[in-house]
Amino acid sequence: MQYRSFGQTGCSVSEIGFGAWGIGGSLWKGGSDDEALEALHHACDLGLNFIDTALAYGQGHSERIVGRLLKERPERIFVATKVPPNNQEWPARHGVSLQAVFPNDHIISCTERSLKNLGVEQIDLQQLHVWAKNWADEPSWYETLLKLKQEGKVAHFGISINDHDPDSAIAVVERGWVDSVQVIYNIFDPTPSQRLFPLCQKKNIGVIARCPLDEGSLTGAITEETQFEKGDWRRFYFSDERKSEVIARVEKLKGLLREAGVATLSELSLRFCLSNKNISTVIPGMRRVSHVEKNLAVSNGKQLSNEILENLACHAWARNFYH
């Protein structure tokens, strides 16, 4: 496992982290708690030391599973979690008031719940689960998180940026109010590399790259026959003509595997992310030991060539399947 500096926190984190949305069990179907805990332990055995979860993942269920892991592991594991929007709207609407989404008492009460779920006295990284550009001009959220940090309940804090909207975080990063940003970054959406990543490098802000496999699109496993259970949110993400559009674009990407010297589309996708040195850690979702082994094997220092990266730039795809 390779490690990277996490911005100004002074922490060194595994360049592949554990995305723990899927183990929450509410919007992702399949798998069990025992499988999830086994996957988490195996990931840590292989050197992973960064886990990203959220209070909203199964109404705290994901956090509680991570909490079980923390009790059973002797080593230091960096855990990031998130405060859900009080109005339960993902993503935040442009122009929505901060008080409708993150009033001070909500941030505090959610932090207390996460501390209890995780079984810890301090959260390594507390994040706001959605973000709106206009909140950079409303400091109450920052003051509340700073107070929690001064009280020792939070070590660091950051924001999780709205879907496909990396530039919405430019102003708050410029002001140095956050220790990290979490943002969608993958072959289909490389836009954070244009403005956000260079600014984060300049300001020494940690970067968490989420959705490196585009919710499963970039694994190459989605076919016309793929069906998702009722209640599995991917049933919406890949609804109607979207599945066919994904398959067509993925087939074109598969033609680069041999040239890139990789075995699978998942490997190509993760190496694409890791080839960007502005990224601190990439957090693919993992629910089983097999997922862990395949994903963590990519962390071996091998980089994609500039030629391959230039070819991949032609596969950017501006769209938003979250709506």
N, C-alpha and C positions, 0 to 999 in steps of 0.2 A: 504494500500500500504506500502510495506517495502522499505527502502532506503539504499543505500550503498555509501561508500566513492569513489570518482572518482579520484583515484591516488593521485598525488601531487597537484592537482588543488585547493584543499580545498573545493570543491563542494560536496554536497550530492545529489545523483540522484536516481530517482525511479528505482528499480531493473528491472522493465519492462518499456522499452521505446517504442516510436512510430516510427516504420519503415515507412518512407514516400515515398518510391519509387512508390508504387502502386497508390498513389493519383496524380502522375505526369501526368497520362493519356496517355502516348505515347506507352509503351510496355505492359501495363496491360489494358485489355479491361473490360468494365463494370463499373458501378458506376458513380457518378456525383460529381461536385465540392461541391454542397450543402451537399451531403451525407458525403463527406470527411471532410468538416468543422464541421458538426454535430458530426462526430466520434472524431475529435480532441478535441472539447469542452467537450464531454462526458468523454474522457480519462482524461482530466485535472480536471474535476469535481470529478473523482475517485482518484485523487492524483498523476497522472502521471506528471512528470516535465522534461522529457528528450525526445527530438524529433530529429531524424536523417534524414536529407534530402540531396540534392545535386543539384548543378547547372544543371547537366545533366538530371535530372528527369523531362522530359517534357520540356526541354530547359528553365528551371527556373520556370515552372508552379507549381511544388510542393512547391518550396520556396515561391512563391507568395501566395499560399493558407495558408502556415504556417505564412506568414507575416500578413495576415488578422486575423488569430487567435491571434497573439501577440498584435494587436491593440485592441482586444476585451477582453483580459484577464488582470486582475489587478496584478496577482501573477508573481513571477519570474519563467520563463521557460527556461531551458537550451537547446539551439539549436545548433546542429552540422550540418555542411554542408561540401561540398567537391569541390575541383578544378578538373575539368575533364581533361583527357590527351589531350594535344594539337593535337596529331596525331589521336585522336578518336579511339584508340585501347584498348579494354578491353579483357583480362588482358594485362599487359605490357609484351612484349616479353623479354625473358632472353637475356641480353647483350645489349638491346637497350640503346642508349645514353640518358642521362638526358635532354640534350638540345632539343632533338626531342619530348620530352613529357612534360616537365615542365620548359621551359625557364622562366627567372625571370619576364619578362613583362607579360607573360601569367598568372602566379600566381597572380600578382598584379591586372590585369584587371578583372580576374574572381572573385577575392575577392570583387572588387568594384561593380561588377554586383550582386553578392550575397547580399551585404549590401543593395543595392537598392531594390532587390526583397523582402527581409525580412523586409525592413523598419526599420532597426536598425543602430546604429552608431558603434556597435562592434559585431563581430561574436564570440560566446562563444567558439566554437571549429571549426577550419578550418583544413580539412584533404586533403591529396593528394589521389585522387580516385583510383589510381593503385600504385603498388610498384614493384621495381626490386632490387634485392640484391646488385648489383654493385653501386647503388646510395648512399649507405652508405659511399662511398669513394669520393663522389662529393658534397661538402658542400654548393653549391650555393643555392639549394632549402631551406636548413636550414637557411642560412643567410637572404634570402628573407622573409621567414615567421617570422623570428626573428625581422626583420625591421618592418614588419606589426604589430607585437605585440608591439614593442616600440612606434609605431605611434598610438596605441590604437585602431586599426581597427580589431585586432584579440586578444582574451584573451588567448587562448591556441591553440596548433596545434598538429596534429598527422598524422598517415598514415592508409589507408585502404588497407589491404594486399591482394595480388592476390589470386584467387580462389585456395583453397586447398594447399596453400604453406606457412604455418605459419612460418617455419624456415627461410624464406627469410628476416624476420624482426629482427632476433637475433642480428645482428651487430649494427643496429641503436638503438635498445633498450639498448644494452650494453653501448653505448656511451652517453645515456641519452639525446638524441636530440629530443625526442618526449614526449608529455604529455599523449598520448594514442595510442592504436592500435585497429583497427577494424578487426575482423577475423571471418571466417566461423567456427562455432562450433555447432554441433548437434549430435544426437545419431549415425548417419552414419559416421560423421567425428569428432572424439574426439581428433585428433592429436595435436591441440594446447596445450593440457594439459600435453604433454610429456616434452617439452622444453620451449615453449614460455611463458606459464602462470607462471611457477615457477620463470622465469627471471623477468617477469613484477612485480610479488610480491616483489622480492628482490629489484628492482629498483623503486618501488612505481609508476608504470605506470598504468593508467586506461585501462580497457579492455571492448570493446564493442563487444558482441557476435551477429553476424548477421546470417541470414538464420537458425534460430533455428528449423523451420518447413520444411527445405529443399525445399523451393519454393512451398510448398503445399504437398509434398510427405508424411510428417510426421503428416498431419492432418487426414490421413486415408480416405480422401474424393475422392481420385483419383481411378476411376474404369475403366474397359475396355470400358465402354460407354462414359467416359468423353471426351468431345470435346472442343477445344479452338478456339476462333474466329480468323480469319485471321488478322495478325498483332499483336496478343498476343504472346509474346516471349515464353510462356510456351508450345506453340505448337511445338517448337523446343526442349525444355528441356525434354519433355515427348514423343519425336518422336520415331517411329519404335518400336523396342523391349524394349525400356526403360520403357515404361508404365507397361508392364507385369513384368519386373524385380522388379520395385518398389512395385507393388501390392503383389508379392510373399513375399518380405521381410517384408512388412508392416503387412501382415497376421500373420507372426510369432511373431511380436512385440505385436499384439493385445492380444496374450495369456498371456501377463504379466500384463494387466490392473487390473484384480481382485487382484492379489498378491500385486501389488503396491498401491492398494487402491485409484485408480484414475478412473474417469468416461470415459475419452476420450484419444485418442492417442495424441492429441494436448496438453492436460494437462501433460501427461507423458513426452512429449518432452520438454516442458518449464520447468518442475520440474527437468529434467535431467540437463539443463543448470544452473538453479538457485542453484542446489546442489553443484556447484563448486564456492567456495568463492573467487576465484581469479577473477571472472567476476564482473564488476561494474554494467553493465546493459545489458539486452537482448532486441533485437529490432525486434520482429515479425512485418510483414507487416499487417496493419489494414486499411480497407477502409470504414467499416460500423460500426455502433453502436454495432451490434451483435458481431462483431469480438472483439471490445474493451471489452465488458462485459465478454466474455469467457476468453480472455487472461489475463486481469487484475485480475480476480478472483483467478488466480493461486498464486498471491503474497499475501500469508497469513502466511508465516513462516514455512509451512510444507515442510519437506525434505524427499527425497527418502532414503530408508535404504541402508546400504552398500551392503547388499545381492542383492537388485534390481540393484544397480549401477554395481555390478560385472556381473550380468546377461546381462545388457545392453551392457557391453563392448564386449560381444560376437557378437553383431550385427553391429559392425563397418564395413564399406563397402568402400574400396578404389576404387574410380572411379571419373570421372570428366565429368558431363553432360553439362558443359558450352562450350564444344568444339564440 
